[in-house]
Amino acid sequence: SVPAAGVPWFLTLFGRDSLLTSFFVLPYRPATAAATLRALAALQGTGYDAERGEEPGRIVHEVRHGELAHFRQVPYGRYYGSVDATPLFLALLGA
């Protein structure tokens, strides 16, 4: 399982939040860290999309599902606009 954030208003995957939670529980639940790394690696940026902040290798900041995201009315289907998710991913990978 991968930690999610946003309860009770919205429940979704946030790169930074799931990575920090994985760090906190690493001594007790290393499988959570492994699952988080796998999930975020699967969503890693592969191209360039300025609207979503995507660049190759960048770790996703936020993933949303729903009509607005599907029709790109909001950029959060997959949004990569964070400065901390990618370095946190690398730090957890090396932990």
C-alpha positions in Angstrom: 0.0 0.0 0.0 1.1 3.6 -0.7 0.3 6.5 1.6 -2.1 9.0 0.3 -3.1 12.5 1.6 -6.0 14.8 1.6 -8.5 13.1 3.9 -11.4 14.0 4.3 -11.9 16.4 1.3 -9.9 14.5 -1.3 -7.8 11.4 -1.2 -5.0 11.2 -3.8 -1.4 10.5 -4.2 1.0 13.3 -3.4 4.7 12.6 -4.1 6.2 14.5 -1.2 3.6 13.4 1.4 3.9 9.7 0.5 7.7 9.9 0.5 7.9 11.7 3.8 5.5 9.2 5.4 7.6 6.3 4.0 10.7 7.8 5.6 8.9 8.1 9.0 7.7 4.4 8.9 10.8 3.0 7.2 12.2 1.3 10.4 8.8 -0.3 11.0 7.3 -0.9 7.6 10.0 -1.0 4.9 7.5 -2.5 2.5 5.6 0.8 2.5 8.8 2.6 1.3 9.3 0.0 -1.5 5.7 0.3 -2.6 5.9 4.1 -2.6 9.1 4.0 -4.7 7.6 1.6 -7.2 4.4 3.6 -7.5 6.2 6.9 -8.0 8.7 5.4 -10.4 5.8 4.2 -12.6 4.5 7.8 -12.8 7.9 9.4 -13.3 8.0 12.1 -16.0 9.0 10.9 -19.5 8.6 14.0 -21.6 8.2 17.7 -21.5 4.9 19.3 -20.7 5.1 22.9 -19.4 1.5 23.0 -18.3 1.9 20.0 -16.0 5.6 20.8 -15.1 6.6 17.4 -16.5 10.3 16.8 -17.4 12.0 13.4 -17.9 12.9 11.9 -14.6 10.8 14.2 -12.5 8.7 12.7 -9.7 5.0 13.5 -9.7 3.7 16.0 -7.2 0.0 15.1 -7.4 -2.2 12.6 -9.2 -5.9 13.3 -9.6 -8.7 11.2 -11.1 -12.0 12.6 -12.2 -13.7 14.5 -15.0 -11.8 17.8 -14.7 -8.5 16.0 -14.7 -9.5 13.7 -17.6 -10.5 16.7 -19.8 -7.4 18.7 -18.6 -9.6 21.4 -17.1 -7.2 21.2 -14.1 -3.5 20.2 -14.5 -3.7 17.7 -11.7 -4.3 14.5 -13.7 -0.5 14.2 -13.2 1.1 17.4 -12.0 4.9 17.6 -11.5 5.3 21.1 -10.2 7.2 20.6 -7.0 10.8 21.1 -6.1 11.0 18.5 -3.3 9.5 15.2 -4.7 12.4 14.3 -6.9 15.2 14.8 -4.3 13.1 13.0 -1.7 12.6 10.1 -4.0 16.4 9.8 -4.5 17.0 10.1 -0.7 14.4 7.4 0.1 15.9 5.2 -2.6 19.3 5.5 -1.0 18.0 4.9 2.6 
